[in-house]
Amino acid sequence: METDNVLKRILEIEHGFVHILDAAKEILSSSSEERSFAIASELFDHEAYQARMLATAILGHLAGTNSEALLFLKDRVSLDMNWRVQEILAKAFDTFCKEQGYEESLPVIREWLDSDNANVVRAVTEGLRIWTSRPFFKENPCLAIEWLSRHRGHESEYVRKSVGNALKDISKKHKESVAEELKKWDLSDPLVLFT
């Protein structure tokens, strides 16, 4: 498989994510993990956001068995200024958790949620939506609500929007639990009120 052909194909499409995710699977299925990581590293240096999105999607699949890939996502991808790359980072984080198992991923989920980097936090809050549709959190909705609620007053509107949307999703099946949490919030804080 020629990476150049895949890259040429994805550069022609400006919108959407499916073609990126399909291209990542194509590269992963025809290359070793080591070669896939090298391809992702090279693609991430590309000026086109589509190439960086592809790199991110590949890294999400590798992160479960390659600690360098997980670190790359957290330390490098999270710094990318393109919102589309950040959307794929959220999807990549969920891919990592799905392949590892959500319960087994709890230490990493906590670590990322505790990050000072808003994009790292948002990768979790957005990536795991709908939280209570995910294994482990389906049986532990209160933990999802608690962890999300810690970011109700986050300085980043990007994170607060994601937290609010995630809690809204959860409230469809766990209305009382979300309502109980919201009673504890200080709505005189404009950041919290926004969420």
C-alpha distance (Angstrom), angle and dihedral (degrees) to the residues before:
residue distance angle dihedral
M1 . . .
E2 3.77 . .
T3 3.80 114.2 .
D4 3.80 88.9 -159.6
N5 3.81 90.5 61.1
V6 3.80 92.0 49.5
L7 3.79 90.6 47.6
K8 3.80 92.6 48.6
R9 3.79 90.0 50.8
I10 3.81 95.8 50.4
L11 3.81 94.0 44.1
E12 3.80 88.6 63.4
I13 3.82 91.4 63.0
E14 3.80 118.1 71.7
H15 3.79 102.3 179.5
G16 3.79 135.7 48.1
F17 3.75 137.7 32.3
V18 3.81 106.9 -123.3
H19 3.81 94.8 83.6
I20 3.82 89.5 51.2
L21 3.81 93.1 50.3
D22 3.81 90.8 46.9
A23 3.82 91.4 49.7
A24 3.81 90.3 50.8
K25 3.81 90.8 53.5
E26 3.81 89.4 47.9
I27 3.81 92.0 54.3
L28 3.81 93.1 43.4
S29 3.81 92.8 50.0
S30 3.80 93.8 51.3
S31 3.83 100.3 39.4
S32 3.77 136.4 56.6
E33 3.80 117.4 -107.7
E34 3.79 89.6 -106.4
R35 3.80 92.4 50.9
S36 3.82 91.5 44.2
F37 3.81 89.9 54.1
A38 3.82 90.3 49.9
I39 3.81 90.5 49.6
A40 3.82 91.4 48.9
S41 3.81 91.7 48.8
E42 3.78 90.7 51.3
L43 3.81 94.1 44.7
F44 3.78 91.7 51.0
D45 3.81 90.1 63.5
H46 3.81 90.4 56.7
E47 3.82 117.7 111.5
A48 3.82 93.5 -134.3
Y49 3.79 113.4 89.6
Q50 3.82 89.9 -143.5
A51 3.82 89.8 63.2
R52 3.81 91.0 49.3
M53 3.81 89.7 48.1
L54 3.79 89.3 52.6
A55 3.80 91.2 48.8
T56 3.80 89.8 51.0
A57 3.80 93.1 50.2
I58 3.81 91.0 50.6
L59 3.80 91.6 48.8
G60 3.81 90.8 51.8
H61 3.80 89.8 60.7
L62 3.80 92.8 45.1
A63 3.81 96.9 45.5
G64 3.79 95.0 84.4
T65 3.78 93.3 62.9
N66 3.79 100.6 22.1
S67 3.80 117.1 60.4
E68 3.81 89.5 -169.2
A69 3.81 89.5 61.2
L70 3.82 91.9 51.5
L71 3.80 91.0 48.1
F72 3.82 90.5 47.4
L73 3.81 89.5 54.8
K74 3.79 92.5 48.9
D75 3.81 100.0 40.2
R76 3.80 104.6 31.2
V77 3.78 111.7 18.5
S78 3.80 91.4 48.2
L79 3.82 89.0 61.3
D80 3.81 94.5 56.8
M81 3.79 110.8 116.8
N82 3.81 96.3 -146.4
W83 3.81 114.3 99.6
R84 3.81 91.3 -148.8
V85 3.80 90.6 59.2
Q86 3.81 88.3 50.7
E87 3.81 90.1 52.3
I88 3.79 90.0 53.8
L89 3.82 89.5 46.5
A90 3.81 88.1 59.6
K91 3.80 90.0 49.7
A92 3.82 90.5 46.2
F93 3.80 91.1 52.6
D94 3.80 90.6 52.0
T95 3.80 89.8 48.1
F96 3.81 89.2 53.5
C97 3.82 91.5 49.9
K98 3.80 93.3 45.2
E99 3.80 93.1 50.7
Q100 3.83 93.1 43.6
G101 3.78 94.5 40.6
Y102 3.81 120.3 -103.6
E103 3.79 94.8 -110.0
E104 3.80 91.7 48.4
S105 3.81 88.4 49.5
L106 3.82 94.8 56.2
P107 3.83 94.7 103.2
V108 3.81 90.9 52.7
I109 3.81 92.2 43.7
R110 3.83 89.0 53.5
E111 3.80 92.4 45.5
W112 3.79 92.4 51.9
L113 3.80 92.6 44.4
D114 3.83 88.5 54.1
S115 3.82 92.8 52.8
D116 3.80 122.2 121.7
N117 3.81 88.4 -139.9
A118 3.82 111.0 91.7
N119 3.80 91.8 -152.7
V120 3.81 91.1 56.6
V121 3.81 91.3 50.0
R122 3.79 91.6 46.6
A123 3.79 91.9 49.4
V124 3.80 86.2 65.5
T125 3.81 100.1 38.2
E126 3.79 91.8 47.9
G127 3.79 99.7 31.0
L128 3.80 95.9 57.4
R129 3.83 94.6 49.7
I130 2.93 121.8 159.4
W131 3.81 83.9 37.5
T132 3.78 96.2 -177.0
S133 3.79 91.4 51.7
R134 3.81 88.2 62.8
P135 3.80 121.2 89.7
F136 3.82 112.8 -98.0
F137 3.82 93.1 19.9
K138 3.81 89.6 59.0
E139 3.81 86.7 64.7
N140 3.83 93.5 35.4
P141 3.81 106.8 43.4
C142 3.82 93.0 151.2
L143 3.79 90.7 61.0
A144 3.80 90.8 52.6
I145 3.81 90.0 48.8
E146 3.81 91.8 48.3
W147 3.80 95.1 48.0
L148 3.79 93.4 46.4
S149 3.80 92.6 45.9
R150 3.78 91.7 59.0
H151 3.79 86.4 73.8
R152 3.81 97.2 49.4
G153 3.82 90.7 111.7
H154 3.80 97.6 36.7
E155 3.80 113.5 150.8
S156 3.81 90.3 -127.2
E157 3.80 115.6 82.5
Y158 3.81 86.4 -159.3
V159 3.82 89.4 62.6
R160 3.82 95.3 40.8
K161 3.81 90.9 52.2
S162 3.80 90.4 51.4
V163 3.81 92.1 47.2
G164 3.81 91.8 49.3
N165 3.79 92.4 48.4
A166 3.81 92.4 46.7
L167 3.81 91.6 51.0
K168 3.81 90.0 47.1
D169 3.82 88.5 54.1
I170 3.81 91.5 49.8
S171 3.81 92.2 47.4
K172 3.80 90.6 64.7
K173 3.83 89.1 73.4
H174 3.81 101.2 17.2
K175 3.78 103.5 38.3
E176 3.81 96.3 149.7
S177 3.82 94.1 49.4
V178 3.80 92.8 50.3
A179 3.82 91.2 44.6
E180 3.83 90.4 52.5
E181 3.80 90.4 51.9
L182 3.79 92.8 48.0
K183 3.82 90.5 54.9
K184 3.82 87.8 66.5
W185 3.81 94.1 55.4
D186 3.79 122.5 105.7
L187 3.79 101.2 -129.5
S188 3.80 91.9 -174.7
D189 3.80 85.7 77.2
P190 3.84 104.7 86.6
L191 3.82 92.0 -148.6
V192 3.80 91.6 54.6
L193 3.80 91.8 43.2
F194 3.82 89.3 53.9
T195 3.81 90.7 54.5
